[in-house]
Amino acid sequence: MKKYLFLVIAAAAIAFAGCQKDKRKSAACEIVSFSVNDTLWNINGAEITRTFPTGTVATAFAPVITLSPGATVTPPSGEARDFFAGQGVAYTVTAEDGVTTTVYTARALVAIGTGSDMLSFAVNDTLWEINGAEITRVFPTETVATAFAPVITLSPGATVTPASGEARDLFTPGGVTYTVTSEDGLTTKTYTARAIIEAVAAGTTGNCAWAITGAANNYTLTISGNGNMGNYPISGPWYAYSESITSVVIQDGVTSIGDFAFFLYYPGLTGALTIPNSVTSIGTAAFSGCPGLTGTLTIGNSVTYIGGQAFLGCSGLTSVIIPNSVTSIGTAAFSGCSGLTSLTIGNSVTSFSVNVFAYCSGLTSVTNLNPVPQGIDNVFDGVPVSTITLNVPATAVGAYQGAEIWRDFGTIQAIP
């Protein structure tokens, strides 16, 4: 009996000791450290993070994890995972007691880029020169203009419009504008890319420069710079090439077009002409005798003066819009523009010199934006005004119907 009692007591003692041991098992379930390649990540509550530089390429990491004593973790320490995924990787830490758990989320963050630089610009593996906001490459004289699809590299995370690889005509006079936007969307930079054809001839004119480029019999004359062109007794220094010049480009920045600059460019200079907004005056006979100019003459909205005979005999022009900035037009400025069918006169022109629109026999429509009829003796000599529709401000219809010469127009009506 005593032996049996001793065994019962011994068994109870062992059971009690085991119970006491279980009660001593830890409930701690923390990640004490989390490192990749010996670099500790930041642990903030249940969030584990590390921020990588902009442009870092996502890859899997096998972190080394230390835990509370006796705790375990799933996934285990040393197992490779992709921490760059948006939701991160969840780690469940189970305490030594097997009951208590904590869930951590580990994320690899990539810094949002603030750069908006164009680092390289290449066509057919040839790098173009980037100088500030200007991107250029010079091509031989005989180069035929064609579209290019440049490969562009940028600050990490930045985007560009037009996109890299998109074909564009970089030979256009003003080039192609590229806008780079930083990854955070807060910063932009604008670049201009231009393919430049080596000049056949070049020089200076007043405060500007001129260059002739292109293939023989199809040259382009470009006037560039900031300031006034020179004035000439009869045509500019490029006159020797006039019969082969088929287009003239006047770049923004040029402030005046000189007297006789393109006088008698026949049979060269053809096509439409645009006077940029930087130009404030067009000199005497600047384009006189250029019947090859065709279509609409676009005059920049800073021009205040158009010189006498400036477009005399430009019979190929079909439409002229004189902007509101113009206050003075010289004698016979558009005389002999027989192909002209549509004319708009800005509201700042208060008077005309003689014969400004003489012998513009093709006119069918004139729009005059000035609410006060100007004196126009001899202005429309040789023009059958009785066949022309005159459009004027609605409040001025009566005034034009009673004004000399204007009242002779076939129809006088409010501007549609």
Secondary structure, DSSP 8 states (H G I E B T S, - for coil): -HHHHHHHHHHHHHHHHHHHHHHTS-----EEEEEETTEE-EEETTEEEEEE-TT----EE--EEEESTT-EEES-TT--EETTSTT-EEEEEE-TTSS-EEEEEEEEEE-------EEEEEETTEE-EEETTEEEEEE-TT-----B--EEEESTT-EEES-TT--B-TTSTT-EEEEEE-TTSS-EEEEEEEEEE--SEEEEETTEEEEEESSTTSEEEEEEESEE----SSS-TTGGGGGGEEEEEE-TTEEEE-TTTTTT--SS--EEEEE-TT--EE-TTTTTT-TTEEEEEEE-TT--EE-TTTTTT-TTEEEEEE-TT--EE-TTTTTT-TT--EEEE-TT-----TTTTTT-TT--EEEE--SS----TTTTTT--GGG-EEEE-GGGHHHHHHSTTGGGSSEEEE--
